[in-house]
Amino acid sequence: MTIEHPRARRYPFEAKVDLTDLSSEARIDGRTSDVSLFGCHVDALKTFPQGTKVKIRIIHRSTNFEVLGSVAHVGPGGGMGIIFANMDLNAQTVLEKWIANIREQ
């Protein structure tokens, strides 16, 4: 059995998440439980299958972070690991500020 290890340190981070399947335009609402420079974990009652291409929008303290990504894995109890892709400079800046704030605490 292969165990996946995250590429970057994960930080505890709770925020509202909207996920949209790029193919079907189906939407799922959830919450993050952690975040890294490359992705996040989303806790949700419903999940998309592994490999689904998504648009992810994270809302935290009136700041929006929006990027494309994909579902890396789906947990047995629900929840999904999301990999970020195609991050523009604005999104990267928002994410880096959030992580810097977590590190300071």
N, C-alpha and C positions, 0 to 999 in steps of 0.2 A: 504494500500500500504506500503510495506517495503522499507525503505531507507537504502542502503548500506553505511557504513562508512569505510574509509580506516583504516587498522590496524596500520599504522605508518604515521608520518608526511610526506607530499608530498612537494617536492621542485621543483620550476620552473627549467626546464632543457631541452634545445633544442639540439638534436643530430640526426644524420641519423640512421635509423633503417631498417634492413632487417628481415622480418618474413618469415619462411618456415613452411607450414603445414606438420607435420610429417607423415600423412597418404598419402596424394596425392602429396607431394613435390611441391605444388603450392607456389609461392612466392609473397609477397607484400612488396613494399618499402614505407616507411613513415618517420615521424619525431616524436620524443618524445616531449611532452609539459610539462611533469612533471615526477619525479622519486621518489621512496621511497626505503627503504630496502627490500620491499617485491614485488615491481612491478612498472609498469609505465603506462602512457597513451600514445597511439600511434595514431597520426593523419594520416589518409590515405584515398585515394579516394575509395579504395575497402576495404572490411573487411572480416574476417573469422567469421563463426558463433560462438556464445557463446559455450564454452566447447571444442573448437578445441585445440588440443595439438600442440604446436609450438616450433620451435627453434628460439630464438630471438638473434639478433646480433646488438649491438649498437656501433657506431663508433663516438668517440668524441676526437678531437685533437690528431689524429693518435693513439689513444688507443682503443682496441677492448674489448668489454664485450660480452660474449656469454654464454647463459644458455638455458635450456629447460623451458617451461612454458605453460600456457594455457590462453585462452581468457575468462576473468571473465565476461565481459559485452560488449555489442556493443551499442554505442550511436546513437540516432535518426538522427543526422547530420553527421554520419560517425565517425570513430575513435573507438578505442577499449581499454579497460582496460586489461592489461596483468599481470598475477601473475607469479612471478619467482619460479622455482622449481629446485631441484638438483644442487644447486650452489656449485661449488668447491671453494677451498681456494683462488685461483688466481682471479676468478670472483668476489668473495666477497671483496677482497682487492681493486680491481679496483673500484667497486661500492662505497665502504666506502670512498675512496680517493675523488671521484667525489662529494659525499655529503659533506665531510669535506670542500672542496674548496667552495662549495655553501654557507655553513654556515659562512665562513670567510668573505664573501663579504657583 
